[in-house]
Amino acid sequence: MTDVREPTAAGHRETAVAEAAARLTRAAHDHKPCAPVRELLGATDIGLAYAVQQRVIGDRIAAGARVVGRKIGLTSESVQRQVGVDRPDFGVLLDDTDVTALPAVPSHRLLQPRVEAEIAFVLAADLDDDDLDVERVRSAVGHAVAALEIVDSRVAGWDIAITDTVADNASSGLFVLGRQRVGLGEFTPRDVTMRLYADGELASAGDGAACLGDPLAALLWLARTAREFGDPLRAGQVVLSGALGPLVPTPPGTTVRAELSGLGPVTATFTPDDAKAPEELEEHG
């Protein structure tokens, strides 16, 4: 069993944050999964884990990356069961994680990827009000699109507790957006049905109700949580609202296609093992 420390003193906590951030950054840079960071953070201190996430993302931004949105993770009970976590979390989407425009998903950038299909909301207004409710969140959505989120873990074997995945930017990897833009007046998010196919075989299925009961409820949770962390959601940002069904492993060479009722399809092909650059195969959309 992993030995888990529970940092208490301020100095120890800062050291734990620095060590955990360095471990995750090194795993991503060296392309080698690492040991769980709960060894450093403890298994339950979510605030400390978010401090690690902020440190890692801050370093990425300092190196030139740009924030383009957020992702909500662990919204589906089936996904929570798959990874052994019992609550949602959130991460930050950076511009270089959007691979929609690439002809294929670059497998060489991923360690142990899995795909989930979900609804992405694109915001037309800030969500920084003191009193946020479902109607306020709904009015801030410009449009929605079908999306594939390629989740990935820097922790070896997906051996994660809640502090591991939060620190690891909610196990974010890459994402692909569909082409069909749909306003909220044209469909009901909780009623969306999803079918996800891997190499032509049905691999995952679900619906909008699997995402915290309603993807708009997930968006509200994120809007309130992000505001509490002092970094509210902003107009123009993309929000990946959470999985509508179980995760699907995607080794190099896999082609996945998700069909979301009312939102259309979204497709991605992963480059094969011998591909060293993202130029490959078929279109997304």
N, C-alpha and C positions, 0 to 999 in steps of 0.2 A: 504494500500500500504506500502511496506517495506520502512523504512527510510534509505536512502543511504547517507553516508558521502563521501566526496571527499578529502582524505588526501593530504596535501600540504607540510607542513614543514617536514624536514628530520626526526626529532624525532618522529613526528606523524606517518610518513610512516613506520618507523621501528617498532613502537608499533603495527600498523595495521597488518604488516606482521607476527609478533610474535603471536598476538591474533588469526589471521585467521588460521595460521598453527596449533596452539594448538587446535582450535575448530575442524578442520578436523581430526587431529590425535585422539582426544578424541572420535569423532563419530565412527571412524574405530575401536578403541580399545573397546569401550563400546557396539558396534553393535547397535547404535541408531543414525539415521540420525539427522543432525543439521540444524539450521537456515542458510539461505544464507550468505556467507561471503562477498558479495557485501555491506552488512551493514557496514563492516569495511573498505573495499577497494575502494568503489565506483563502479559504473557499467561499466566504460569504461577504466580504467587504466590497460591495459594488462601487461605492464612491471611490475607493482606492483604484479599482480596476478602470473606472472612467478616467482617472487621472493619468493612468498609463496610456489609454487610448488618446487622450489629448496631447500627451508628450510625443507619441509616435506621429500623429497627424500634424502637429505643429512642426516637427522636423521635416515632414514631407512638403508642407507649405513653404517653409524656409528654403527648400531646395528647388522651388518653382512650381509645385503643384497648385491647383486651384479648386476650391470647393464648388461642386455643382449640385449638391443635394444631400439627402440622408437616406438611410435604409432602416427599416424596422425588421428586426429578426425575431425568430422564435415565437411567432404569432399563432402557429398551427399546432394543435395538440399532437398531431402525428409527427411533426418535426421535433417537437420537444421530447417525445418518446425516443426518436431516433438518436438524439444526441445527449439525452439524459439531463435536460434542463427544464425547469418548471415555470419560467416567466419570460416575458419579452425583453428585448434590449434594442439598442440602436447603434448605428455606426454612421460614418461620414463617407459620402461619395466624392471622389476626386476626379478631375477631368480625364486623367489617363486611365481610369477604370471603365470609362464608357467606350466600348468597342463596337458600337452599333455601325459605324461607318467602315469598319474593316471587312474584308471579304471573308475572313474566318477568325474564330477565337484563337489567340495565340497560346497553345498548350504549354509552351516553354515558360510562360509567366506564372504558371499555376503549380501547386504542390500536390494537392489531393482534392480536386474539384468535385463538386456536386451541383446539380442545377435544380432550381425551383421556378415555377411559373407564378406570376403575380400581376397585380394591377399597379401600374405606376401613375401617380398623380403629378401633374406639372402645375405649379402654383402661379397664380396671376396676382396675388397680393401677399403682403407680409402677414405672419401669424404671431404678432407680438403683443396682442391685447392682454389686459389683466384678467378679463373674464372670457375665456374661450369655451365655446360649446359646439355641438355638432353643426348647427346652422352656420355659425361663423366660419368653421372649417370648410364646410361645403361651399360657401360663397367665395372662398379664396382659391378654389380649384379652377384653373383655366381649362384644362382638358385631361383626359386619361388615355393611356395606351397600354396594350399588352406588353409584358416584359419578361425576360429571362434573367434571373439573377444567378450568377455563377459564384456560389459561396466557396470559400477555401479556408483552410485552417493552417496556421503556422505551427500548431501543436501536433506532435507526432500521433498518428493513429486516431485523430479526432478525440483524444482522451481529454475531454473538457468538462469543467464545471462552469457555473455562471461567470465567475471572475476571469476564467481563461478566455471565454468568447468575448466578453465585454472589452477586456484589455486588448484583444486582437481585432479591434474595430468591428465587433459583431461578426467575426469570421467573414469579412467582406473579401471578395475577389474582383470580379468584373461584372458588367451588365450589358444587356442588349435590349433596345427598345423597338417595338413594332412600329409600323408606318401609319396605321389608322388612328387618327385623333378623334376622340369622342367626348362630347360634353356630358356633364352629369344629368342634364335634362333628357338625354337619349338612352340611358341605361341605369339600372340599379345595382351598385357594386355588390351588395350581399347576395344578389340573385345570379351572379355570373357563375357559369359552369366552366370547368377547365379540364382539358385532356392534354397530357404531355406524352409525346412519342419519342423513343430513342431508337434510332436506326429502323424506324417504321413500326416498332412494337409499342403498344400502350404500356407506359412505365409508371404513370402517376395520374391520379384523377382527384378532383375535389371541387369546391365551390367557394363563393365569397364568404359564406357563413363560417368557414373554417378559419378565417383570419380575424381572430378576436371577436367573432360574431358578426362583424361587418368591417370591411376595409376602411370605411370612414371613421369607425370607432378607433381603429389602429392609428389613423392619421391624427385624430384628436389626442390620443395618448401621447404620440410623439410631439405634437405641437406644444402640449402642456409641459412635457418633460424637457424639451429643448429650451423652452422659455425659462424653466426653473434653473437650468444649467447656465443661463446667461447668454445663450446663443440661439435665438429664435429662428424659426423657418422664415425664409425670405422669398419674395416674388422671383420667379424664374427658376427656382430650384426644383429638381426632380425628387420625388419621394417614392421609393420602392416600399409598398405598403405591407408586404409579408406574403409568405407562401400560402397557396390555396390547396396544396396537397403535399405528399411526401417528397423528400429529396431523391434525386436520381444521380448516381455516379456517372461521370462523363470522362472516360479515358480518352487519350489522343485518338483522333479519327472519328469520334462519335458525331452523328448529326441528330440534333434534337429539334422538335417542332411542337409548339404549344398552341392550342386553339382555345380561345376564351370567348364565350358567347357575348355578342354585342361589341367586342373589341377586335375581333379578327385574329389572324395568326402571327406568330413571331418565331423565327427559325434561326438556328446557328449551327455551324459546322466547326468542329475543333480540329486544328491542324494535327497531322500525324506526328509520330515520335521523332522523325528525322527532319521536321521543319524547324528551322532556326529563326524564321522571320514570319510576320503575320500575313504574308501574301498567300492566299490559298482559296480554293474551292468556291462555294456558292454564296449568293447574296443573303443578307439578313432581311427579315421583314415578314 
